[in-house]
């Protein structure tokens, strides 16, 4: 997943950031401090920056860059879901590869400032919906089943998300929006099941609002023909 990021960068007017011998940008990290990082991830390419204003001493730029969040590369366990911090960095290099005088040199410097902001990294969620029987006689009982699952970065699979409130919604034939009928709590392996009285043609679906560690999910509607 490619995540776009925008931020404001202010630096001294005499500082040149050319993307070759000097670079600036941001990184996301998880941990109590910069010296005790539990995990981190950042962009692969240099940011694109546009100058917005200048003073006698500073330049202020609006920058955008993209972090390619690949779970297999950056997210190793369930503890990686939650709040990550934002840090800014500046790196510079100087080198002398001319060895005509039997001397070469390479110097590298790096500065990082943490606690500049926060963002949420969440596990992806999925939902399914299946209403039976189809068709159904008006006034009879419909059973609506489904499952709420979320990404497990440790196994690279989706696993059930138990004990979560999930809304059962209905959209009548010809209507433009779904309305919540009731709330169902996910059970073992994320299983969802409830019953409703069939009243009119329309579609049923489950919708999950998400949590601080897991994203939202909306199932595809299951259309039921009421006779």
C-alpha positions in Angstrom: 0.0 0.0 0.0 1.4 3.4 -1.0 0.6 6.0 1.6 1.0 9.7 0.6 2.4 12.1 3.3 2.5 15.9 3.3 4.4 18.1 5.7 6.0 21.5 6.1 9.8 21.8 6.0 11.6 25.0 7.3 15.4 25.2 6.9 18.1 27.9 6.9 18.2 29.9 3.7 21.8 29.0 3.0 21.2 25.3 3.4 21.0 23.5 0.0 19.1 20.2 -0.1 20.0 18.6 -3.4 18.9 15.0 -2.8 22.4 13.8 -3.6 24.9 15.1 -1.1 22.2 16.3 1.3 18.7 15.0 2.0 15.8 15.7 4.3 12.5 14.0 5.0 10.5 12.1 7.6 10.3 8.6 9.0 7.7 6.8 11.1 8.8 5.0 14.2 7.4 3.0 17.1 9.1 3.1 20.5 9.5 5.2 23.7 12.3 7.3 22.2 14.6 7.6 19.1 17.3 5.7 20.9 14.9 2.8 21.7 13.1 2.2 18.4 11.0 -0.9 18.2 10.3 -0.4 14.5 10.5 2.2 11.8 9.7 2.8 8.2 10.3 5.6 5.7 10.0 6.6 2.0 12.2 5.0 -0.7 12.4 8.2 -2.8 13.2 11.8 -2.1 10.3 14.2 -1.3 8.9 16.6 -3.8 9.0 20.1 -2.2 7.7 23.5 -3.3 8.8 26.8 -1.7 6.0 28.6 -0.1 7.8 31.5 1.6 11.2 32.9 2.5 12.7 35.3 5.0 16.1 36.7 5.4 17.1 33.5 7.3 14.7 30.7 6.5 13.0 28.9 3.6 9.6 27.2 4.2 8.6 24.5 1.8 5.5 22.2 1.4 6.7 18.7 0.8 5.0 15.4 -0.3 6.4 11.9 -0.4 5.1 8.3 -0.4 5.8 5.5 2.1 5.2 2.1 0.6 3.8 0.1 3.5 4.5 -3.6 2.9 3.6 -5.7 5.9 6.1 -8.4 5.0 8.9 -5.7 5.1 7.9 -3.5 8.0 5.2 -5.0 10.1 6.3 -8.0 12.0 3.8 -8.6 14.9 0.5 -7.4 16.2 2.2 -4.9 18.5 3.0 -2.9 15.3 -0.7 -1.9 15.1 -1.5 1.3 16.9 0.1 4.7 17.3 3.4 5.5 15.5 5.4 8.7 16.0 6.8 11.0 13.2 10.4 12.1 13.1 12.2 14.4 10.7 15.7 13.8 9.5 18.6 15.6 7.7 21.6 13.8 6.2 24.6 15.0 4.4 27.7 13.5 2.8 31.0 14.8 1.5 33.5 12.8 -0.4 36.9 13.0 -2.2 37.5 10.2 -4.6 40.4 11.7 -6.3 43.3 9.5 -5.2 46.0 11.2 -7.3 47.5 12.4 -4.0 47.1 8.9 -2.5 44.2 10.1 -0.4 40.4 9.7 -0.4 37.8 10.7 2.1 34.2 10.2 3.0 32.2 11.9 5.6 28.6 11.4 6.7 26.4 13.3 9.1 22.9 12.6 10.3 20.4 14.4 12.5 16.9 13.2 13.6 14.2 15.0 15.6 11.4 12.9 17.1 8.0 13.5 18.4 6.9 15.8 15.6 3.4 14.1 15.3 1.6 10.8 15.4 -0.3 8.6 13.0 -2.2 5.3 13.2 -1.0 2.1 11.6 -4.0 -0.4 11.5 -4.5 -4.0 10.6 -6.8 -4.4 7.5 -10.2 -5.9 8.2 -12.6 -7.9 6.1 -16.4 -8.6 6.4 -18.7 -11.1 4.7 -22.6 -11.3 4.7 -24.9 -14.1 3.8 -28.7 -13.9 4.3 -30.8 -17.1 4.0 -33.2 -18.4 2.9 -33.4 -16.8 -0.5 -36.1 -16.1 -1.6 -38.1 -15.8 1.7 -41.7 -15.4 2.5 -42.7 -12.0 3.9 -42.9 -12.1 7.7 -40.7 -15.1 7.9 -37.3 -15.3 9.7 -34.1 -14.5 7.8 -30.8 -15.6 9.2 -27.9 -13.3 8.4 -24.5 -14.8 8.9 -21.0 -13.4 8.2 -17.5 -13.1 9.6 -15.2 -10.3 10.7 -11.5 -11.0 10.1 -8.4 -8.9 10.2 -4.8 -9.2 9.0 -2.4 -11.2 11.1 1.1 -9.9 10.3 2.7 -12.8 12.1 1.1 -15.5 9.9 0.5 -13.4 6.7 -3.2 -14.5 6.8 -6.5 -13.1 8.1 -7.8 -14.4 11.4 -11.1 -13.9 13.2 -11.7 -10.7 15.3 -13.8 -11.7 18.2 -15.9 -9.6 20.6 -16.4 -6.6 18.3 -19.7 -4.7 17.7 -20.7 -4.9 14.0 -23.7 -3.1 12.5 -26.3 -5.1 10.5 -27.6 -2.8 7.8 -30.5 -3.0 5.3 -31.2 -1.0 2.1 -34.7 -1.5 0.7 -35.1 -2.0 -3.0 -35.0 1.5 -4.7 -33.5 3.2 -1.7 -30.1 5.0 -1.9 -28.7 4.4 1.5 -28.3 1.6 4.1 -29.9 1.9 7.6 -28.7 0.1 10.7 -31.1 -2.6 11.9 -29.2 -3.8 14.9 -25.7 -4.4 16.4 -24.2 -7.9 16.5 -21.1 -8.9 18.5 -18.6 -11.1 16.6 -18.0 -14.5 18.2 -15.5 -17.3 17.9 -13.3 -16.8 14.8 -15.1 -13.5 14.2 -18.4 -15.3 13.4 -21.5 -13.1 13.0 -25.1 -14.4 13.1 -28.5 -12.9 13.9 -32.1 -13.1 12.7 -34.6 -10.5 11.3 -38.1 -10.6 10.0 -38.3 -10.4 6.2 -40.4 -7.3 5.4 -39.4 -6.1 1.9 -37.0 -6.7 -1.0 -33.6 -5.4 -0.3 -30.0 -5.9 0.6 -28.4 -6.8 3.9 -24.8 -6.1 4.9 -22.5 -6.0 7.9 -20.4 -2.8 8.6 -17.5 -2.5 11.1 -16.5 0.9 12.4 -12.9 -0.1 13.2 -10.8 0.3 16.3 -7.5 2.0 17.3 -5.6 -1.0 15.9 -7.9 -2.2 13.1 -9.4 -0.5 10.1 -13.0 -0.2 9.0 -14.7 -2.8 6.8 -18.0 -3.0 4.9 -19.3 -6.3 3.4 -20.8 -6.5 0.0 -24.6 -6.4 0.3 -26.6 -9.6 -0.1 -29.9 -9.0 -1.9 -33.0 -10.9 -0.7 -36.2 -11.3 -2.7 -39.2 -11.3 -0.4 -42.3 -13.0 -1.7 
